Amino acid sequence: MARHTVTTAATFAATAALLLTACGGGDDSSSPDDIKGADRGSSSSPSASASAASNADRPKITIPSSFQLTFEDWTSSDPNEQAVLNDGKEQLRAGYAAIIANEPDGGDALAFYDTEAGLSQDQKWIKSYTDKNLNVIGELPVFDPKATLFAKNTKAQLSYCTDESKAATRDRDTGKVEGNPAGTDPKVFYTVTMQKSAQGVWQTVSTASKRGGCS
């Protein structure tokens, strides 16, 4: 289920089993239908995020309990880094919400958290599921986040890992469930390039992934 690299986000693995990695730029070893991130009950730090967050009216994103996207240790003592973590988290949630809703264009929430280029890439990732009539289920923890700001805090890089061990795809028609093929490293390392919008929202420009890149 891993998200793919920028150049391979729309490519499918030849095997019948569909991986969970999310799309993005980077390593071609991850398959286009891999899962992208997870929200395991860890919440962002309200105090840290409040000071650096913009006043933009952020969309509400709902993910059903059938897919446990969890974020572990998703906090920073630096309010600017926390703002990047918060918007990066919601962008990932928006992408999976679109897959679950069978919404190939990504929906309004993903458009809010993506630049035009980022949305184009993510739409390819989402369609790698919707074109096959697949949903995502199970558990996907997202962990080891690191946010780095530069260019006078107008650009950022967010990296994190996911563990697809308990994540899978389900065919909407047949109900068939498939996870990663045996022997596949379940951990995927992601690098997300972001930029701050005029409204103060950290939007995703591109995503790169490398399966097996996590310790």
mmCIF file of the C-alpha atoms, coordinates in Angstrom:
data_MODEL
# 
_entry.id   MODEL 
# 
loop_
_atom_site.group_PDB 
_atom_site.id 
_atom_site.type_symbol 
_atom_site.label_atom_id 
_atom_site.label_alt_id 
_atom_site.label_comp_id 
_atom_site.label_asym_id 
_atom_site.label_entity_id 
_atom_site.label_seq_id 
_atom_site.pdbx_PDB_ins_code 
_atom_site.Cartn_x 
_atom_site.Cartn_y 
_atom_site.Cartn_z 
_atom_site.occupancy 
_atom_site.B_iso_or_equiv 
_atom_site.pdbx_formal_charge 
_atom_site.auth_seq_id 
_atom_site.auth_comp_id 
_atom_site.auth_asym_id 
_atom_site.auth_atom_id 
_atom_site.pdbx_PDB_model_num 
ATOM 1   C CA . MET A 1 1   ? 0.000   0.000   0.000   1.00 0.00 ? 1   MET A CA 1 
ATOM 2   C CA . ALA A 1 2   ? 2.975   2.284   0.021   1.00 0.00 ? 2   ALA A CA 1 
ATOM 3   C CA . ARG A 1 3   ? 2.737   5.550   -1.807  1.00 0.00 ? 3   ARG A CA 1 
ATOM 4   C CA . HIS A 1 4   ? 4.950   5.519   -4.856  1.00 0.00 ? 4   HIS A CA 1 
ATOM 5   C CA . THR A 1 5   ? 7.745   7.693   -6.005  1.00 0.00 ? 5   THR A CA 1 
ATOM 6   C CA . VAL A 1 6   ? 6.958   10.704  -8.134  1.00 0.00 ? 6   VAL A CA 1 
ATOM 7   C CA . THR A 1 7   ? 7.906   8.824   -11.253 1.00 0.00 ? 7   THR A CA 1 
ATOM 8   C CA . THR A 1 8   ? 6.125   5.593   -10.394 1.00 0.00 ? 8   THR A CA 1 
ATOM 9   C CA . ALA A 1 9   ? 3.071   6.679   -8.451  1.00 0.00 ? 9   ALA A CA 1 
ATOM 10  C CA . ALA A 1 10  ? 0.674   5.360   -11.083 1.00 0.00 ? 10  ALA A CA 1 
ATOM 11  C CA . THR A 1 11  ? 2.470   2.089   -11.782 1.00 0.00 ? 11  THR A CA 1 
ATOM 12  C CA . PHE A 1 12  ? 1.061   -1.253  -10.587 1.00 0.00 ? 12  PHE A CA 1 
ATOM 13  C CA . ALA A 1 13  ? 2.986   -4.286  -9.446  1.00 0.00 ? 13  ALA A CA 1 
ATOM 14  C CA . ALA A 1 14  ? 2.594   -7.231  -11.766 1.00 0.00 ? 14  ALA A CA 1 
ATOM 15  C CA . THR A 1 15  ? 1.525   -9.475  -8.919  1.00 0.00 ? 15  THR A CA 1 
ATOM 16  C CA . ALA A 1 16  ? -2.106  -9.955  -7.938  1.00 0.00 ? 16  ALA A CA 1 
ATOM 17  C CA . ALA A 1 17  ? -1.477  -8.930  -4.346  1.00 0.00 ? 17  ALA A CA 1 
ATOM 18  C CA . LEU A 1 18  ? -1.706  -5.186  -3.866  1.00 0.00 ? 18  LEU A CA 1 
ATOM 19  C CA . LEU A 1 19  ? 0.728   -3.441  -1.579  1.00 0.00 ? 19  LEU A CA 1 
ATOM 20  C CA . LEU A 1 20  ? -0.318  -0.750  0.822   1.00 0.00 ? 20  LEU A CA 1 
ATOM 21  C CA . THR A 1 21  ? 2.402   1.861   0.277   1.00 0.00 ? 21  THR A CA 1 
ATOM 22  C CA . ALA A 1 22  ? 1.403   5.417   -0.539  1.00 0.00 ? 22  ALA A CA 1 
ATOM 23  C CA . CYS A 1 23  ? 2.480   7.234   -3.697  1.00 0.00 ? 23  CYS A CA 1 
ATOM 24  C CA . GLY A 1 24  ? 5.397   9.617   -3.899  1.00 0.00 ? 24  GLY A CA 1 
ATOM 25  C CA . GLY A 1 25  ? 8.766   10.257  -5.479  1.00 0.00 ? 25  GLY A CA 1 
ATOM 26  C CA . GLY A 1 26  ? 11.717  8.094   -4.720  1.00 0.00 ? 26  GLY A CA 1 
ATOM 27  C CA . ASP A 1 27  ? 12.414  4.390   -4.699  1.00 0.00 ? 27  ASP A CA 1 
ATOM 28  C CA . ASP A 1 28  ? 10.949  2.253   -7.467  1.00 0.00 ? 28  ASP A CA 1 
ATOM 29  C CA . SER A 1 29  ? 11.012  -0.791  -5.180  1.00 0.00 ? 29  SER A CA 1 
ATOM 30  C CA . SER A 1 30  ? 7.723   0.211   -3.581  1.00 0.00 ? 30  SER A CA 1 
ATOM 31  C CA . SER A 1 31  ? 4.592   -0.765  -5.404  1.00 0.00 ? 31  SER A CA 1 
ATOM 32  C CA . PRO A 1 32  ? 1.989   1.842   -6.511  1.00 0.00 ? 32  PRO A CA 1 
ATOM 33  C CA . ASP A 1 33  ? -0.771  0.533   -4.370  1.00 0.00 ? 33  ASP A CA 1 
ATOM 34  C CA . ASP A 1 34  ? 1.084   0.642   -1.070  1.00 0.00 ? 34  ASP A CA 1 
ATOM 35  C CA . ILE A 1 35  ? -0.440  2.289   1.979   1.00 0.00 ? 35  ILE A CA 1 
ATOM 36  C CA . LYS A 1 36  ? 0.725   5.764   2.837   1.00 0.00 ? 36  LYS A CA 1 
ATOM 37  C CA . GLY A 1 37  ? 0.421   6.596   6.539   1.00 0.00 ? 37  GLY A CA 1 
ATOM 38  C CA . ALA A 1 38  ? -1.447  5.867   9.791   1.00 0.00 ? 38  ALA A CA 1 
ATOM 39  C CA . ASP A 1 39  ? -3.199  7.490   12.766  1.00 0.00 ? 39  ASP A CA 1 
ATOM 40  C CA . ARG A 1 40  ? -2.833  5.400   15.880  1.00 0.00 ? 40  ARG A CA 1 
ATOM 41  C CA . GLY A 1 41  ? -4.431  7.505   18.462  1.00 0.00 ? 41  GLY A CA 1 
ATOM 42  C CA . SER A 1 42  ? -1.556  9.884   18.977  1.00 0.00 ? 42  SER A CA 1 
ATOM 43  C CA . SER A 1 43  ? -2.738  13.410  18.756  1.00 0.00 ? 43  SER A CA 1 
ATOM 44  C CA . SER A 1 44  ? -0.878  16.535  17.826  1.00 0.00 ? 44  SER A CA 1 
ATOM 45  C CA . SER A 1 45  ? 0.212   18.864  20.579  1.00 0.00 ? 45  SER A CA 1 
ATOM 46  C CA . PRO A 1 46  ? -2.507  21.508  20.979  1.00 0.00 ? 46  PRO A CA 1 
ATOM 47  C CA . SER A 1 47  ? -0.286  23.978  22.797  1.00 0.00 ? 47  SER A CA 1 
ATOM 48  C CA . ALA A 1 48  ? 2.601   23.755  20.358  1.00 0.00 ? 48  ALA A CA 1 
ATOM 49  C CA . SER A 1 49  ? 0.452   23.807  17.260  1.00 0.00 ? 49  SER A CA 1 
ATOM 50  C CA . ALA A 1 50  ? -1.726  26.709  18.326  1.00 0.00 ? 50  ALA A CA 1 
ATOM 51  C CA . SER A 1 51  ? 1.066   29.270  18.335  1.00 0.00 ? 51  SER A CA 1 
ATOM 52  C CA . ALA A 1 52  ? 2.282   28.521  14.812  1.00 0.00 ? 52  ALA A CA 1 
ATOM 53  C CA . ALA A 1 53  ? -0.915  27.369  13.129  1.00 0.00 ? 53  ALA A CA 1 
ATOM 54  C CA . SER A 1 54  ? -2.669  29.640  10.665  1.00 0.00 ? 54  SER A CA 1 
ATOM 55  C CA . ASN A 1 55  ? -6.250  30.824  11.012  1.00 0.00 ? 55  ASN A CA 1 
ATOM 56  C CA . ALA A 1 56  ? -7.290  28.954  7.860   1.00 0.00 ? 56  ALA A CA 1 
ATOM 57  C CA . ASP A 1 57  ? -10.554 27.033  8.192   1.00 0.00 ? 57  ASP A CA 1 
ATOM 58  C CA . ARG A 1 58  ? -9.252  23.486  7.902   1.00 0.00 ? 58  ARG A CA 1 
ATOM 59  C CA . PRO A 1 59  ? -11.610 20.767  6.636   1.00 0.00 ? 59  PRO A CA 1 
ATOM 60  C CA . LYS A 1 60  ? -12.871 18.019  8.921   1.00 0.00 ? 60  LYS A CA 1 
ATOM 61  C CA . ILE A 1 61  ? -11.640 14.587  7.832   1.00 0.00 ? 61  ILE A CA 1 
ATOM 62  C CA . THR A 1 62  ? -13.318 11.369  8.950   1.00 0.00 ? 62  THR A CA 1 
ATOM 63  C CA . ILE A 1 63  ? -11.824 7.889   8.609   1.00 0.00 ? 63  ILE A CA 1 
ATOM 64  C CA . PRO A 1 64  ? -13.890 4.817   9.582   1.00 0.00 ? 64  PRO A CA 1 
ATOM 65  C CA . SER A 1 65  ? -12.750 2.421   12.301  1.00 0.00 ? 65  SER A CA 1 
ATOM 66  C CA . SER A 1 66  ? -12.112 -0.267  9.666   1.00 0.00 ? 66  SER A CA 1 
ATOM 67  C CA . PHE A 1 67  ? -8.847  1.540   8.873   1.00 0.00 ? 67  PHE A CA 1 
ATOM 68  C CA . GLN A 1 68  ? -6.797  2.535   11.900  1.00 0.00 ? 68  GLN A CA 1 
ATOM 69  C CA . LEU A 1 69  ? -4.435  5.247   10.683  1.00 0.00 ? 69  LEU A CA 1 
ATOM 70  C CA . THR A 1 70  ? -2.403  6.144   13.753  1.00 0.00 ? 70  THR A CA 1 
ATOM 71  C CA . PHE A 1 71  ? 0.336   8.701   14.357  1.00 0.00 ? 71  PHE A CA 1 
ATOM 72  C CA . GLU A 1 72  ? 2.936   7.936   17.013  1.00 0.00 ? 72  GLU A CA 1 
ATOM 73  C CA . ASP A 1 73  ? 5.019   10.605  18.792  1.00 0.00 ? 73  ASP A CA 1 
ATOM 74  C CA . TRP A 1 74  ? 3.658   13.177  16.352  1.00 0.00 ? 74  TRP A CA 1 
ATOM 75  C CA . THR A 1 75  ? 4.766   16.124  18.455  1.00 0.00 ? 75  THR A CA 1 
ATOM 76  C CA . SER A 1 76  ? 7.523   18.716  18.578  1.00 0.00 ? 76  SER A CA 1 
ATOM 77  C CA . SER A 1 77  ? 8.454   21.318  21.163  1.00 0.00 ? 77  SER A CA 1 
ATOM 78  C CA . ASP A 1 78  ? 8.990   23.755  18.281  1.00 0.00 ? 78  ASP A CA 1 
ATOM 79  C CA . PRO A 1 79  ? 5.648   25.344  17.260  1.00 0.00 ? 79  PRO A CA 1 
ATOM 80  C CA . ASN A 1 80  ? 6.751   25.808  13.654  1.00 0.00 ? 80  ASN A CA 1 
ATOM 81  C CA . GLU A 1 81  ? 7.724   22.154  13.345  1.00 0.00 ? 81  GLU A CA 1 
ATOM 82  C CA . GLN A 1 82  ? 4.450   21.175  15.009  1.00 0.00 ? 82  GLN A CA 1 
ATOM 83  C CA . ALA A 1 83  ? 2.506   23.128  12.388  1.00 0.00 ? 83  ALA A CA 1 
ATOM 84  C CA . VAL A 1 84  ? 4.268   21.109  9.671   1.00 0.00 ? 84  VAL A CA 1 
ATOM 85  C CA . LEU A 1 85  ? 3.501   17.862  11.504  1.00 0.00 ? 85  LEU A CA 1 
ATOM 86  C CA . ASN A 1 86  ? -0.155  18.803  11.926  1.00 0.00 ? 86  ASN A CA 1 
ATOM 87  C CA . ASP A 1 87  ? -0.782  19.671  8.280   1.00 0.00 ? 87  ASP A CA 1 
ATOM 88  C CA . GLY A 1 88  ? 1.295   16.727  7.056   1.00 0.00 ? 88  GLY A CA 1 
ATOM 89  C CA . LYS A 1 89  ? -0.811  14.411  9.198   1.00 0.00 ? 89  LYS A CA 1 
ATOM 90  C CA . GLU A 1 90  ? -4.092  15.812  7.898   1.00 0.00 ? 90  GLU A CA 1 
ATOM 91  C CA . GLN A 1 91  ? -2.876  15.601  4.294   1.00 0.00 ? 91  GLN A CA 1 
ATOM 92  C CA . LEU A 1 92  ? -2.168  11.915  4.748   1.00 0.00 ? 92  LEU A CA 1 
ATOM 93  C CA . ARG A 1 93  ? -5.541  11.363  6.406   1.00 0.00 ? 93  ARG A CA 1 
ATOM 94  C CA . ALA A 1 94  ? -7.251  13.198  3.544   1.00 0.00 ? 94  ALA A CA 1 
ATOM 95  C CA . GLY A 1 95  ? -5.626  10.893  1.000   1.00 0.00 ? 95  GLY A CA 1 
ATOM 96  C CA . TYR A 1 96  ? -6.772  7.728   2.720   1.00 0.00 ? 96  TYR A CA 1 
ATOM 97  C CA . ALA A 1 97  ? -10.216 9.200   3.331   1.00 0.00 ? 97  ALA A CA 1 
ATOM 98  C CA . ALA A 1 98  ? -10.498 9.732   -0.441  1.00 0.00 ? 98  ALA A CA 1 
ATOM 99  C CA . ILE A 1 99  ? -9.542  6.104   -1.132  1.00 0.00 ? 99  ILE A CA 1 
ATOM 100 C CA . ILE A 1 100 ? -12.070 4.830   1.397   1.00 0.00 ? 100 ILE A CA 1 
ATOM 101 C CA . ALA A 1 101 ? -14.776 7.116   -0.049  1.00 0.00 ? 101 ALA A CA 1 
ATOM 102 C CA . ASN A 1 102 ? -13.892 5.851   -3.552  1.00 0.00 ? 102 ASN A CA 1 
ATOM 103 C CA . GLU A 1 103 ? -13.183 9.434   -4.598  1.00 0.00 ? 103 GLU A CA 1 
ATOM 104 C CA . PRO A 1 104 ? -10.505 9.315   -7.349  1.00 0.00 ? 104 PRO A CA 1 
ATOM 105 C CA . ASP A 1 105 ? -10.111 13.089  -7.577  1.00 0.00 ? 105 ASP A CA 1 
ATOM 106 C CA . GLY A 1 106 ? -9.157  13.267  -3.918  1.00 0.00 ? 106 GLY A CA 1 
ATOM 107 C CA . GLY A 1 107 ? -11.947 15.520  -2.708  1.00 0.00 ? 107 GLY A CA 1 
ATOM 108 C CA . ASP A 1 108 ? -11.872 18.996  -1.202  1.00 0.00 ? 108 ASP A CA 1 
ATOM 109 C CA . ALA A 1 109 ? -9.826  18.074  1.858   1.00 0.00 ? 109 ALA A CA 1 
ATOM 110 C CA . LEU A 1 110 ? -6.899  16.716  -0.138  1.00 0.00 ? 110 LEU A CA 1 
ATOM 111 C CA . ALA A 1 111 ? -7.019  19.717  -2.477  1.00 0.00 ? 111 ALA A CA 1 
ATOM 112 C CA . PHE A 1 112 ? -6.779  21.912  0.621   1.00 0.00 ? 112 PHE A CA 1 
ATOM 113 C CA . TYR A 1 113 ? -3.585  20.217  1.810   1.00 0.00 ? 113 TYR A CA 1 
ATOM 114 C CA . ASP A 1 114 ? -1.939  19.731  -1.601  1.00 0.00 ? 114 ASP A CA 1 
ATOM 115 C CA . THR A 1 115 ? -0.422  22.097  -4.116  1.00 0.00 ? 115 THR A CA 1 
ATOM 116 C CA . GLU A 1 116 ? -1.519  21.567  -7.716  1.00 0.00 ? 116 GLU A CA 1 
ATOM 117 C CA . ALA A 1 117 ? 1.509   19.349  -8.339  1.00 0.00 ? 117 ALA A CA 1 
ATOM 118 C CA . GLY A 1 118 ? 0.991   17.457  -5.104  1.00 0.00 ? 118 GLY A CA 1 
ATOM 119 C CA . LEU A 1 119 ? -2.666  16.823  -5.891  1.00 0.00 ? 119 LEU A CA 1 
ATOM 120 C CA . SER A 1 120 ? -1.835  15.504  -9.350  1.00 0.00 ? 120 SER A CA 1 
ATOM 121 C CA . GLN A 1 121 ? 0.600   13.005  -7.843  1.00 0.00 ? 121 GLN A CA 1 
ATOM 122 C CA . ASP A 1 122 ? -1.806  11.944  -5.111  1.00 0.00 ? 122 ASP A CA 1 
ATOM 123 C CA . GLN A 1 123 ? -4.657  11.466  -7.568  1.00 0.00 ? 123 GLN A CA 1 
ATOM 124 C CA . LYS A 1 124 ? -2.529  8.877   -9.375  1.00 0.00 ? 124 LYS A CA 1 
ATOM 125 C CA . TRP A 1 125 ? -1.945  7.116   -6.071  1.00 0.00 ? 125 TRP A CA 1 
ATOM 126 C CA . ILE A 1 126 ? -5.657  7.166   -5.185  1.00 0.00 ? 126 ILE A CA 1 
ATOM 127 C CA . LYS A 1 127 ? -6.658  5.908   -8.626  1.00 0.00 ? 127 LYS A CA 1 
ATOM 128 C CA . SER A 1 128 ? -4.317  2.940   -8.203  1.00 0.00 ? 128 SER A CA 1 
ATOM 129 C CA . TYR A 1 129 ? -6.979  1.825   -5.699  1.00 0.00 ? 129 TYR A CA 1 
ATOM 130 C CA . THR A 1 130 ? -10.207 3.203   -7.129  1.00 0.00 ? 130 THR A CA 1 
ATOM 131 C CA . ASP A 1 131 ? -9.489  1.965   -10.664 1.00 0.00 ? 131 ASP A CA 1 
ATOM 132 C CA . LYS A 1 132 ? -9.229  -1.541  -9.188  1.00 0.00 ? 132 LYS A CA 1 
ATOM 133 C CA . ASN A 1 133 ? -12.282 -1.024  -6.945  1.00 0.00 ? 133 ASN A CA 1 
ATOM 134 C CA . LEU A 1 134 ? -10.154 -1.505  -3.827  1.00 0.00 ? 134 LEU A CA 1 
ATOM 135 C CA . ASN A 1 135 ? -10.572 -0.189  -0.307  1.00 0.00 ? 135 ASN A CA 1 
ATOM 136 C CA . VAL A 1 136 ? -7.999  -0.067  2.511   1.00 0.00 ? 136 VAL A CA 1 
ATOM 137 C CA . ILE A 1 137 ? -8.498  -1.822  5.858   1.00 0.00 ? 137 ILE A CA 1 
ATOM 138 C CA . GLY A 1 138 ? -6.523  -2.795  8.929   1.00 0.00 ? 138 GLY A CA 1 
ATOM 139 C CA . GLU A 1 139 ? -3.941  -0.833  10.880  1.00 0.00 ? 139 GLU A CA 1 
ATOM 140 C CA . LEU A 1 140 ? -1.272  1.533   9.605   1.00 0.00 ? 140 LEU A CA 1 
ATOM 141 C CA . PRO A 1 141 ? 0.951   3.217   12.200  1.00 0.00 ? 141 PRO A CA 1 
ATOM 142 C CA . VAL A 1 142 ? 2.940   6.275   11.156  1.00 0.00 ? 142 VAL A CA 1 
ATOM 143 C CA . PHE A 1 143 ? 5.995   6.960   13.294  1.00 0.00 ? 143 PHE A CA 1 
ATOM 144 C CA . ASP A 1 144 ? 9.465   8.542   13.624  1.00 0.00 ? 144 ASP A CA 1 
ATOM 145 C CA . PRO A 1 145 ? 8.409   11.929  12.213  1.00 0.00 ? 145 PRO A CA 1 
ATOM 146 C CA . LYS A 1 146 ? 10.961  14.653  11.554  1.00 0.00 ? 146 LYS A CA 1 
ATOM 147 C CA . ALA A 1 147 ? 10.117  18.140  10.312  1.00 0.00 ? 147 ALA A CA 1 
ATOM 148 C CA . THR A 1 148 ? 12.794  20.488  8.954   1.00 0.00 ? 148 THR A CA 1 
ATOM 149 C CA . LEU A 1 149 ? 12.037  24.074  7.919   1.00 0.00 ? 149 LEU A CA 1 
ATOM 150 C CA . PHE A 1 150 ? 14.100  26.272  5.601   1.00 0.00 ? 150 PHE A CA 1 
ATOM 151 C CA . ALA A 1 151 ? 13.803  29.263  3.232   1.00 0.00 ? 151 ALA A CA 1 
ATOM 152 C CA . LYS A 1 152 ? 12.782  31.512  6.125   1.00 0.00 ? 152 LYS A CA 1 
ATOM 153 C CA . ASN A 1 153 ? 10.167  29.008  7.294   1.00 0.00 ? 153 ASN A CA 1 
ATOM 154 C CA . THR A 1 154 ? 8.294   29.037  3.978   1.00 0.00 ? 154 THR A CA 1 
ATOM 155 C CA . LYS A 1 155 ? 9.352   25.537  2.909   1.00 0.00 ? 155 LYS A CA 1 
ATOM 156 C CA . ALA A 1 156 ? 9.722   22.293  4.812   1.00 0.00 ? 156 ALA A CA 1 
ATOM 157 C CA . GLN A 1 157 ? 10.614  18.639  4.560   1.00 0.00 ? 157 GLN A CA 1 
ATOM 158 C CA . LEU A 1 158 ? 8.676   16.062  6.553   1.00 0.00 ? 158 LEU A CA 1 
ATOM 159 C CA . SER A 1 159 ? 9.914   12.490  6.879   1.00 0.00 ? 159 SER A CA 1 
ATOM 160 C CA . TYR A 1 160 ? 8.287   9.533   8.605   1.00 0.00 ? 160 TYR A CA 1 
ATOM 161 C CA . CYS A 1 161 ? 7.926   5.757   8.536   1.00 0.00 ? 161 CYS A CA 1 
ATOM 162 C CA . THR A 1 162 ? 4.911   3.475   8.180   1.00 0.00 ? 162 THR A CA 1 
ATOM 163 C CA . ASP A 1 163 ? 4.465   -0.184  9.101   1.00 0.00 ? 163 ASP A CA 1 
ATOM 164 C CA . GLU A 1 164 ? 2.142   -2.083  6.750   1.00 0.00 ? 164 GLU A CA 1 
ATOM 165 C CA . SER A 1 165 ? 2.245   -5.378  8.690   1.00 0.00 ? 165 SER A CA 1 
ATOM 166 C CA . LYS A 1 166 ? -1.441  -5.191  9.609   1.00 0.00 ? 166 LYS A CA 1 
ATOM 167 C CA . ALA A 1 167 ? -2.748  -3.202  6.634   1.00 0.00 ? 167 ALA A CA 1 
ATOM 168 C CA . ALA A 1 168 ? -4.476  -4.680  3.593   1.00 0.00 ? 168 ALA A CA 1 
ATOM 169 C CA . THR A 1 169 ? -6.710  -3.958  0.618   1.00 0.00 ? 169 THR A CA 1 
ATOM 170 C CA . ARG A 1 170 ? -10.254 -5.281  0.190   1.00 0.00 ? 170 ARG A CA 1 
ATOM 171 C CA . ASP A 1 171 ? -12.074 -5.695  -3.123  1.00 0.00 ? 171 ASP A CA 1 
ATOM 172 C CA . ARG A 1 172 ? -15.321 -3.730  -2.891  1.00 0.00 ? 172 ARG A CA 1 
ATOM 173 C CA . ASP A 1 173 ? -17.182 -6.320  -5.001  1.00 0.00 ? 173 ASP A CA 1 
ATOM 174 C CA . THR A 1 174 ? -15.794 -9.679  -3.930  1.00 0.00 ? 174 THR A CA 1 
ATOM 175 C CA . GLY A 1 175 ? -14.606 -8.807  -0.425  1.00 0.00 ? 175 GLY A CA 1 
ATOM 176 C CA . LYS A 1 176 ? -11.244 -10.437 -1.131  1.00 0.00 ? 176 LYS A CA 1 
ATOM 177 C CA . VAL A 1 177 ? -8.557  -9.193  1.255   1.00 0.00 ? 177 VAL A CA 1 
ATOM 178 C CA . GLU A 1 178 ? -4.880  -9.014  0.295   1.00 0.00 ? 178 GLU A CA 1 
ATOM 179 C CA . GLY A 1 179 ? -1.826  -7.723  2.092   1.00 0.00 ? 179 GLY A CA 1 
ATOM 180 C CA . ASN A 1 180 ? 1.773   -7.400  1.003   1.00 0.00 ? 180 ASN A CA 1 
ATOM 181 C CA . PRO A 1 181 ? 3.319   -10.511 -0.593  1.00 0.00 ? 181 PRO A CA 1 
ATOM 182 C CA . ALA A 1 182 ? 5.320   -12.798 1.701   1.00 0.00 ? 182 ALA A CA 1 
ATOM 183 C CA . GLY A 1 183 ? 8.857   -11.565 2.194   1.00 0.00 ? 183 GLY A CA 1 
ATOM 184 C CA . THR A 1 184 ? 7.999   -7.894  1.596   1.00 0.00 ? 184 THR A CA 1 
ATOM 185 C CA . ASP A 1 185 ? 9.530   -5.474  4.089   1.00 0.00 ? 185 ASP A CA 1 
ATOM 186 C CA . PRO A 1 186 ? 6.450   -3.916  5.756   1.00 0.00 ? 186 PRO A CA 1 
ATOM 187 C CA . LYS A 1 187 ? 8.194   -0.676  6.697   1.00 0.00 ? 187 LYS A CA 1 
ATOM 188 C CA . VAL A 1 188 ? 8.339   2.252   4.280   1.00 0.00 ? 188 VAL A CA 1 
ATOM 189 C CA . PHE A 1 189 ? 10.254  5.522   4.666   1.00 0.00 ? 189 PHE A CA 1 
ATOM 190 C CA . TYR A 1 190 ? 8.645   8.692   3.291   1.00 0.00 ? 190 TYR A CA 1 
ATOM 191 C CA . THR A 1 191 ? 10.024  12.122  2.467   1.00 0.00 ? 191 THR A CA 1 
ATOM 192 C CA . VAL A 1 192 ? 7.436   14.843  1.899   1.00 0.00 ? 192 VAL A CA 1 
ATOM 193 C CA . THR A 1 193 ? 8.296   18.224  0.387   1.00 0.00 ? 193 THR A CA 1 
ATOM 194 C CA . MET A 1 194 ? 6.003   21.001  1.619   1.00 0.00 ? 194 MET A CA 1 
ATOM 195 C CA . GLN A 1 195 ? 5.499   24.716  1.191   1.00 0.00 ? 195 GLN A CA 1 
ATOM 196 C CA . LYS A 1 196 ? 3.512   27.271  3.148   1.00 0.00 ? 196 LYS A CA 1 
ATOM 197 C CA . SER A 1 197 ? 0.505   28.765  1.365   1.00 0.00 ? 197 SER A CA 1 
ATOM 198 C CA . ALA A 1 198 ? -0.574  32.398  1.540   1.00 0.00 ? 198 ALA A CA 1 
ATOM 199 C CA . GLN A 1 199 ? -3.159  31.278  4.112   1.00 0.00 ? 199 GLN A CA 1 
ATOM 200 C CA . GLY A 1 200 ? -0.468  29.718  6.275   1.00 0.00 ? 200 GLY A CA 1 
ATOM 201 C CA . VAL A 1 201 ? -1.285  26.097  5.431   1.00 0.00 ? 201 VAL A CA 1 
ATOM 202 C CA . TRP A 1 202 ? 1.587   23.649  4.937   1.00 0.00 ? 202 TRP A CA 1 
ATOM 203 C CA . GLN A 1 203 ? 0.760   22.034  1.606   1.00 0.00 ? 203 GLN A CA 1 
ATOM 204 C CA . THR A 1 204 ? 2.360   18.920  0.130   1.00 0.00 ? 204 THR A CA 1 
ATOM 205 C CA . VAL A 1 205 ? 4.303   19.450  -3.105  1.00 0.00 ? 205 VAL A CA 1 
ATOM 206 C CA . SER A 1 206 ? 5.586   15.883  -3.592  1.00 0.00 ? 206 SER A CA 1 
ATOM 207 C CA . THR A 1 207 ? 6.086   12.609  -1.743  1.00 0.00 ? 207 THR A CA 1 
ATOM 208 C CA . ALA A 1 208 ? 8.933   10.115  -2.119  1.00 0.00 ? 208 ALA A CA 1 
ATOM 209 C CA . SER A 1 209 ? 9.029   6.626   -0.630  1.00 0.00 ? 209 SER A CA 1 
ATOM 210 C CA . LYS A 1 210 ? 11.591  3.903   0.005   1.00 0.00 ? 210 LYS A CA 1 
ATOM 211 C CA . ARG A 1 211 ? 10.510  0.457   1.151   1.00 0.00 ? 211 ARG A CA 1 
ATOM 212 C CA . GLY A 1 212 ? 12.853  -0.910  3.785   1.00 0.00 ? 212 GLY A CA 1 
ATOM 213 C CA . GLY A 1 213 ? 14.259  2.536   4.513   1.00 0.00 ? 213 GLY A CA 1 
ATOM 214 C CA . CYS A 1 214 ? 13.222  2.505   8.192   1.00 0.00 ? 214 CYS A CA 1 
ATOM 215 C CA . SER A 1 215 ? 15.301  1.150   11.043  1.00 0.00 ? 215 SER A CA 1 
# 
